[in-house]
Amino acid sequence: MITATDRVQQASQWCLRLAEGDLSVEARRDFDVWTADPENALAFEDAARVWQALERSHLSPQLIEMRRSALDKLRRAEAASWSRGTSHRWRYVSIAASLVVILIGAALWVRFAPVTYVTGIGERQVIALADGSMLTLDAQSEVAVRYNGNRRDLSLRRGRAKFQVAKDPLRPFSVSAADKMVVATGTQFSVELLSRKVRVVLYEGAVEVLATETLQPVTITAATRHQRDPGLLPGRELIAPTEQAVAQTQPVDLLRAASWEAGQVAFNDEPLATAVERMNRYTNVPLEIGDEQAATVRISGVFAAGEPEAFIEGVTGVFPVRVDEVAGRRVFRSTR
């Protein structure tokens, strides 16, 4: 019984021989017989597609060397066939074909493996993606990007990122975050993972927020739904708890929402616990919450990112909390 691995090996052998030059009449007849099997034909089509893509693409020096080595192996096998006979020849061709299998696998990894972008504490980064879209990463954030012929798939693994999407109606642009997925074609929005919630701010255009398990739109509660449109509109923020297929929306000041891109962090009537989690993206000495009362104190204001002392001074000077130094840690506690 021919296994899938056998088919790939055989397809790689034929791919290699065709890359070297014209086949003899006998070899062409063998090739036609082999490809008469539909599964063989599909295996060869896949191998040939990758091999041809390698010829057209900008390869790394390592992949170029692997391709050259495979062809050299075949040439030596051809020369050896005159003195060693057909069985020896095919043994050498199999060795050469094994390099093609490795090469094809490496090429598929290069083409389809995600590219990951990561920022550290206090670091922000702007990346131009291959399709002309722009990706902006907040501090301590991570996004994986995977493009193919039909889709543009990204994944926010932690932190926050803003996406300015190049229009391409034929290739949806999707961003996964926890158990939610934001789908767009040409728009501008941000996605944030914060306090076990997925937060989506829509700056312009339109997006659909789905639950990844069902691929159905999340349900926006009636109390927060915009009167003219039940979905997410520009100038609003969607907040969806993880592991739930429901969400709330609220109006948002887009200038303040984007202030992190300019090195500021803005809060509008948000729990101190959420504010501390955001501020910790910018400091090497994390802030902590010491009790539930402090966690639920709601704060507003704009603070400089990376200046925790100014944040502490501003919060403790206005809101009913203090900061205690505990074994080198700075802990917010309620004063009520």
HELIX and SHEET records of a PDB file:
HELIX    1   1 ALA A    4  GLU A   20  1                                  17    
HELIX    2   2 VAL A   25  THR A   35  1                                  11    
HELIX    3   3 PRO A   38  ARG A   56  1                                  19    
HELIX    4   4 PRO A   61  ARG A   84  1                                  24    
HELIX    5   5 THR A   86  PHE A  112  1                                  27    
HELIX    6   6 ALA A  222  THR A  224  5                                   3    
HELIX    7   7 LEU A  254  ALA A  257  1                                   4    
HELIX    8   8 SER A  259  ALA A  262  5                                   4    
HELIX    9   9 LEU A  272  MET A  279  1                                   8    
HELIX   10  10 ASN A  280  TYR A  282  5                                   3    
HELIX   11  11 GLU A  292  THR A  296  1                                   5    
HELIX   12  12 PRO A  308  VAL A  318  1                                  11    
SHEET    1   A 7 VAL A 115  VAL A 118  0                                        
SHEET    2   A 7 GLU A 142  TYR A 147 -1                                        
SHEET    3   A 7 ARG A 152  ARG A 158 -1                                        
SHEET    4   A 7 PHE A 173  ALA A 177  1                                        
SHEET    5   A 7 LYS A 180  ALA A 184 -1                                        
SHEET    6   A 7 GLU A 208  ALA A 211 -1                                        
SHEET    7   A 7 GLN A 216  PRO A 217 -1                                        
SHEET    1   B 8 GLN A 125  ALA A 128  0                                        
SHEET    2   B 8 MET A 134  LEU A 137 -1                                        
SHEET    3   B 8 ARG A 160  GLN A 164 -1                                        
SHEET    4   B 8 GLN A 188  LEU A 194 -1                                        
SHEET    5   B 8 LYS A 197  GLU A 204 -1                                        
SHEET    6   B 8 ARG A 236  PRO A 241 -1                                        
SHEET    7   B 8 VAL A 246  PRO A 251 -1                                        
SHEET    8   B 8 THR A 219  ILE A 220  1                                        
SHEET    1   C 2 GLN A 264  PRO A 271  0                                        
SHEET    2   C 2 ARG A 298  ALA A 304 -1                                        
SHEET    1   D 3 LEU A 287  ILE A 289  0                                        
SHEET    2   D 3 ARG A 329  SER A 334  1                                        
SHEET    3   D 3 VAL A 321  VAL A 326 -1                                        
END                                                                             
